[in-house]
Amino acid sequence: MINDETRRKLRELNLGEIITILEIQQEDPATPTSTFDERFQRVVDYLYQEKYNSKIQRLIKLAKFRLPKAEIRGIHYNGRGIDQNAIQELSTAQFISSNTNVIFQGFTGSGKTFLACAIGKQACKQQIRTRYVRLPDLLVEHDEATLVPKGNSKLLKKYINYGLLIVDEWLLEDLSEDEQHFLFELIERRHDSSSTIFCTQYRKEDWHNRLGGGIHADAIMDRIVHNAVWIETGIMNMREYYANHRTP
């Protein structure tokens, strides 16, 4: 039986999980016959798992996913024409170790955001710092950063340091020359050092014009598409599908 002073010290050390597992052991009839090593191993295993779970939940919260409940096991494949093997491979997060980009391309409602968030959560479970952002919101941050001394440099540093960055609504709106330059700097600094998922309605042949059609467009595409997994998100409108299959 652990005394109050020991409980206080464990909580002060942020080790309250040890109190929980010791109380569980006290209630376990098998504990008296267990060796010290066996009991200690159970304490360490429990503490590790609880700390791991807390870290993963923190990473998921900080990622700011548009769809925080998206899960790999929740992906619907029947009738969509999506490459299930490719999605399962991405779910291992191995593409991040090779700094590979991923492009989910398809029309509005085809489930691009769900797929990206599900893959992003898998990355969090591998303890990879991940961040989701809509391109329109990122460009607003850029506009605001330009009003602050060194604001743009700080914004770039912020988004460069994520192991996985998810950029949704990619190329949805026309870009100014200043925005093209900002995106080039971001992608250049992430190139060959991290991975980015792009969710877009536009096919590869449309990108150059959407990026302004100039030198920045050439440079941005060169750093994205040559080391990317390109996945079309199918022919089914998933919003309509889930609306029709919603439980009454």
N, C-alpha and C positions, 0 to 999 in steps of 0.2 A: 504494500500500500504506500503510494508516494504521498509525502506530506505536503502541506500548503506552501512551505518555503520552496520546495523543489518545483512545485507547480508554477510558482511565481517566477522563478529563474528561467524555466523552460519557455514560458510565455514571453518573458523579456528578451530572450534569445530568438524569438520567432520560431520556436520549436514546439508549438502547442500540439502538433500531430503526434509527438512522442507520448504526451499525456493520453491521447485517445487510444493509441495502440497498446499502451500498458494497461489501460482500463479494460480493453478487449481481452487481453491475455489473462487478466484477473478472473474474468467470467468464463474462460475456456477451461473445461475440466481436464484437458490434456496438458495444461501448462505445468502442473507440479511434476510431471514425468519428463518434461523437456529439459535439455541441458542448457547451460548459460549461452553457449554458442548458438544453439537453435533459436532461443528467445531473442538474442541480440540480432541475429540475421533477420528475423521477422520484423523487428523494430526498424532496421535499416531499410528493408524492402518497402515497408509501409511508408516511411518518411520520404524515400526517393520517389515513390509513385505519387504521393500527395503534392510534393514540391514540383514534380514534373507537370501534373495536372494543372496546378495553379499557374505555372509559367505559360502553358499552352493557352489557357483561358485569357491570360493577360495579353499574349501576342495576338489572339483573335480579336480581342476588344480594341487593341491599338491599330489593327489593320483597317478598321472602319469599313468593313464589307457592306456593300449595298444590300446584299442578301445574307445576313449572318447565319441563317439556318440552312443554307445550301450545303449539301453533303454529296459525296461521290455516290453513295448507295442510293441517293434519291434521284439520280439521273434517269430519265425515261428515254429508252432507245427505240422501242418498237415503232416502225413507220417513219422514223426521222431521217434515216440515211446517214447517221453519224458513225464514224469509225470507232466502235467501242474499244477495240484493242489499243488504239492510239490514246484514248482518254484514260484507260487503265494504266498505260505506261506513264502518262503525265502525272497520274495520281501518286506515283512513287517519289516525285519531286527530283528525280535524277537529272532532269533537263537543266535544273538550276546549277548543278555542279559543273556542267559544261557550258554555262553562260548562254544557253540557247533561248531564243525568244519563241513565243507562241502567239499565233494570230487566230482568233475566232472570228470568222466572217460569215455574215448572214443577214437576212432582212430583219426588220423590227419585229420583236416577239418570238424570235427563233430560239431564244434561251442562251444567248451569248453570255450575259451577265451571270446567270446561274452557274454555267460551266466554269467561268473564270473564278467565281467566289468559291466554288467547291474545290478547285485545284489550289486556290490560295489557302484554304483551310488545311489542306493536306500539307502544304509547305509549313504552315504554323506548327503542325504536329511534328514536323521534323526540326522544330526550333529555329526556323528561318524567319527573320524579320520581314514582314510583308506589309504592303500598303495598297489599298484600293483608292482610286480617284477618278472622277469623270474629267475628261479633258476640258470641258467648259469651266469646271470649278478650278482646275489647275491654272488655266489662263487668267482667271479672276485673281488667284493668289499672285500670279506673276505681275499683273497690273498693279496690285496693291504694294507688292515688294519694290517696284520701281520708285515709289514715293518715299522710301526709307533708305538712308545711307547704308550701302552694302547689303540691302535687302535682297537683291537678286542673287548675290553670291550665297547668302544664307539659305535661300529657297532651293537653289541647286544642290547645296550640300545636304539639305534635308532629304531630298528625293534620291540623291545618288547613293545614299548609304543603306537603302533597303535591298536585301538579297533578292526579293521578288517585288516588282512594281506592276500593278494592274491598272492599265489606262483604258477606261471605258469611254464609249462614244467617240472613238478616235476618228478625227477628220470630219466630224458631223457638221462643223461650221467652217466658213472660210477663215483663213489665217492672215493676219497682217504680217508685214516683213519682220517686225520686231518679234512677233510670236514665233515665226519660223526660226529666227535666230535662237530664241530661247529653247525651243524644242531640239534644235540641233545640238546646243551645248549640253542639254540634259542627256540626250541619247549618246552623244560622243563620250561623255564621262562615264556612262554606264556600260558602254561597249566593251565586250570581252572581260567584264569584271562582275556582271550580274545578269539577271534575266528579267524580261518584261513581257507581260501578256497584254496584247492589244485586242480590243473588241470593236469591230467595225462593220458597217453596212457595205463598205466599198471593196471591190475586187482589186487585186494588185495593179492591174492596168490603169485603174482610176487614181491611184495614189499620187502619182507625179503631179498631175494637175491640181489635186486637192491640197498638195503641199506648196503650191505656188509656181511649180513648173520651172524653177531656176536652179541655181547652184545648191541652195539649201535643200531643195527637194532631192537632188541627186545624192547629196551627202547623207541625208537622213535615211533614204531608202537603202543605200549601200550598207549602212550599219545595222539595218533591221532584217531585211528579207533574205540575205545570203546565209544567215544562220538562224533559221526559224522553222518551226513546225506550223504548217498552215492547215487549219481545220475548218471546213464548211459546216455550219451548224444545222443543216438539214432543211427540209421542205415543210415542216409542220409548224404552225403557229402555236407555241406552247402556252401563251396567255389564254388563247381560245380553248385549247385542250383542257387546261386545269379549270377554267370557268365552267366547262361542260361536265367535268368529272368531280366537281366539288361536292363533298359530303353534305347533304341537306342538314 
